[in-house]
């Protein structure tokens, strides 16, 4: 087994076509093409996403290899997201990866997308020490994960309905913000005062729920607009700040309780919502207050990207964990798979 293998990784779980090349755990290139065709629909259209992946995967892979300044013949393995995600999108990535691996006579490594988000924290030193607690927050998932090793992770709490990313996007849609609304809420919140209160779900201590929060925002806006049809426009920064604070408060409160109960003093943040400026700040403040070690990936490794897929694959490569060419995509791939 090669000590520092060149691994080409492919990510196509949703609406980002991405390819990266790693040498060992060092990311040499990380190319991401973000599909913009979905904006006019206010959300990702699965069939459209699949077509875009088909069009972009070859040029994105070629660009990643070119930027890494290697040849395809230098590769030791191909890594690819197996799931979870959109079936059509996953099929494009897995089919391409299997074909390329077979043509080069090198092994293929499947990666769980959610494991990769966690392991994005190994993209730069200092690395987290095991065991650590990771709050993973994305458009489709909100999870508290106890990470015992690179390939040994367990969920201790997760959302029972909508994820935090969905809450941002759907609340933003109510405000008339473009998709994806999370970054727009973050931008507007910087000039706002979080003076509005919304309901918080009372669920099991490490479970998350944001469906009631969305309903609370909807009813609040409906009542205010009845009295003043320009309410949203006149209060947009304050509304964004209030929505953002509500979501972040829930995430931080549960994470802090879990770290104290499990006696874990190394914490990490991951997932697309970890790019949110207030969540990053609140997470760092929480860790500083409790004298905990804090790890947050660089912005480029927060949202979906092949660099994190390659990192997860590298540790599977070291452990000798490979897949066969009968690998199939799994849109509902469980975290423990």
N, C-alpha and C positions, 0 to 999 in steps of 0.2 A: 504494500500500500504506500502510495506516494505521500511524503510528509506534508508538503504544501501544494496540493493539487489545484489545477485550474478547473473551476466549476462554472458552467454556464447555467444561469437560473432564469426561469420564465414565470411571470405572474400575469394571469388573465382572468381573475375570479369575478370581476365586475366590469367597470368601465374604464379601467386603465390597462393599456398594453405595455408591459415592462420587461426588460431583459437586463441582466447584469452579469459581469464576469468577476469572479473572486479568485485570488490565489491564497489558499488557506482561508483564514478568516478576514483577510484584507480585501475590501471592495475596490476593484480596479476601475470599474465603470458601472453606471447605474442609470439606464435610459428609461424614461417614462413618457409615454404618449397618453395624455388625458383626453378622452372623447368629449367634445363640446356640443355634439349634436343633440344631447339629451336636455339641454337647458330650456329649450322652447316647450318641452313637455312637462317640466317641473319634477322630473324624476327619471330614473334609468329605465329605458325600454329594452328588455332582454334581447329581442330579435335584432334590433339595431346595434346593440353592443356586440353581438356575435359577428355581424357583418364587418363592423369596424375592426375587430380583432383580426379577422381573416386578411383584411387589406394591409394592416400595419405590422403584423408579427414578423414577417421576413425583414423589412427595412429596420425595425427596431432591434432585432437580434444582430443583424449585420453591423449596425452602428455601435452596439455594445462591444462586439468583438473588435471592431476597428479602434475604438477608443481605448480598449485595454491593450492594444498593440500586440495581439497574439494571433495565431492561426487556429482554425477549427481543429486541426490535427494535434494541437497542444492540449486540448481538453481531456480531462480524466473522467468527467461525469456530467450528466445533464440533470438539473433539478427543475421541478415544476410543481405548481400549486395543484393539489388534488381536490381540495375543497376546504371549507364550505364556500359556496358562491352560486352564481348563475350557471345552470347546466350548460347552456349553449356556449357561454364564454369559456368555461372550464374545458369543454370538448376541444376547442381550438388550441388551447395551450398544451393540453395533454397529448393530443394527436401529433402536434408539431414536435414536441419533445421526444416522443417515442420514435418517430420517424428519424429524427436527427441522431438519437442515441444508437439506433440500429444501423444507420449508415456509417457511423464512426466506430461501431463495435465497442462502445463504452457503456457503463451502467447508467441506469436512470434512478433518481431518488425522488420520491413523492414527499411533499411537504404539506402539513396542515397549516392553513393560512393564519389561524389564530395563534399557533405555536410560534410562527414566524414573527408576528407582532411582538410577542414577549421577548424573543431573542434579538430583536432590533436593538435592545439595550446593550448588546455586545458589539455594536458597530464602532465604538471608540472606547478607549481606556479613560478612567479606570472602570473595570468590569464589575458588575454586581457579584457579591459573594453569596453562595448558596447556604441555607435556603433564603429566598427573598420573596416578598409579596409584590405582585404586579397588578395594578389597576389597568385593565385593558378596555378602552372605550372607543367604539367605532360606530359606523352608521347602522350596523346590524347586530352588534354585540356590546354588552356591558358585563364585564366579568372581574371578579377578584380571584387571582390565581396564586396558589402557593407553589413556587418553583423550587423543586428539590435538586434538579440537575437539568442538563441540556435537553434530555429526552424523558424527564420524569416531572410532570406537572399535574396539579389537581385543582379543580375549581372548588372554591369554598363559598362562592356566592355569585349569582348572575341575575340578569333581568328576567322577570316573569312575563313581560309583554314587550313594549317598545324599548329600544335601546336609547342611550343618551343622544347619539347622533341623529336618530330619527326625531327625537323631541326637538332638537335644534332646528332641523329642516322643516318640520311640520308647523312649529310655532312661527318660524320665519315666513312660511307661506301665508299664514294668517295675517302677517304684517305686510304682505305684498312684496317681500324680498325675493330676488332671483334664486334659483337652485344652482348649487347647493347653498343653503342659507346660513350654515354655521359660520363661515368666514365673514359673511356680511353682518351677522349679529355681533360677532367679536369686534369688528371694525367700528360699528355704531356705538357699542357699549362703552367704548373708551371715553366718549363725551357725555355719558349718561349717569343718572343717579338711580340706583336700584331701589326705588321707593315703593314699587308695587309688589303686593304679596300674592302668591299663588299656592295652591294646595300641594302638600307632599303626602305621598302614599304611606300608609302604615302597614308595612309588610314585615316578614321575618327579618331578623337583624342584618343578614348579609345579602338579602335579596334586593333587587332594584325594580321599580315600577314607575313608568312615566306616562302611562295612558291617562291617569287621572289628572296629571299636571297639564297635559294638552287640553283636556276638557275644561279645566279651570281657566286656562288662557282664553279659550274660545268663548266661554260664557262672559268672562270679564270684558273682553273686547266688544262682544255683542251689546252688553249693557251700556258701555261707555259710548258706543257709536250711536245708540238711540238718543242720547242726550246731546252729542256733538259729533256730527258726521266727519269732522276733520281731526278726531281724537288721535288716531294713529300717526298721521302726518305731524301733528303738533308735539307729540310725545315719543317719537321713534327712538331717540337715544336712551331715554329712561326705560322704555319698554324692553329694549334689547339688553340693557344692563340688568334689569330685574329678572328677565328670563334666564340670562346667563348665570347670574348669581344663584338662582334657585337650583338649577341643574348642578352647578359646581359644588354647592353646599352639600347636596345629597351624596355626591360621589366622595367628597373628602371625609364627611362624617362617618360613612360606612368603612372606608379604608382605614381610618384611624382606629376605630373600634376593633377591626380585625387584627391589625398589627399588634395592638396591646394584648388582646386575648391570646394570640398565637405566639407572643413574645418574639416577634421578628423585628429586627432593627435595621434591615436593609429593604428599601422600598423602591419600586420602579413604576414608571408610567408608560403606556403604549397605546397604539391605535390612532386612527385619524383625528379623533377629538383631542388627543394629547397635544395637538398643534394649537389648541385654544390658549390664548395668552393668560386669561384669568385662571384656568385650570392649572397651567404650568406654575403660575405664581403661587396659587393657594397650596399646591402640592409641595412646593419648596418650603413655604412658610410652615406647613404642618410638620415636615421632616426636621426643620431647624428647631422648632419649638420642643420637639421630643428627642432631639439629639440623635436622629436617625440618619443613616446613609441614604442619599437621594440620587436616583438615576433617571434621566429623561433623554430619549434619543434626540439627535438633531432633527430639524424639521423634515429633511428629505427622507428620513426613515420612519416618519410617523404615519403618513398616508400610504396607500397600497404601492408597493415597489418591489422589484425583483431582488434588490440588495438584501432585504431581510429574508427572502426565500432562500437565497444562497447561503446566508449565515446559518439558518436552520439546517440546510442540507449538509453543510460542512461538518457539523457535529454528528449528523447521522453517518456521514462518510467515515469519520474517525471511529465510530462505534461499529462500523461494518454493516450498517443497515441499508440494504438496497432493495429495489423492486424489480419485478419481471415486466416483460413487454405486454403482459395481459392487464396491466394497470388500467383502471377505468376512473373517470372523474366521479366525485361524489358530492353533489350540491348540499347535502345535509350531513357531511362528515362530522362525526362527534369529536369533541375535544380530546377524549381519551383514546381515540383511534391512532 
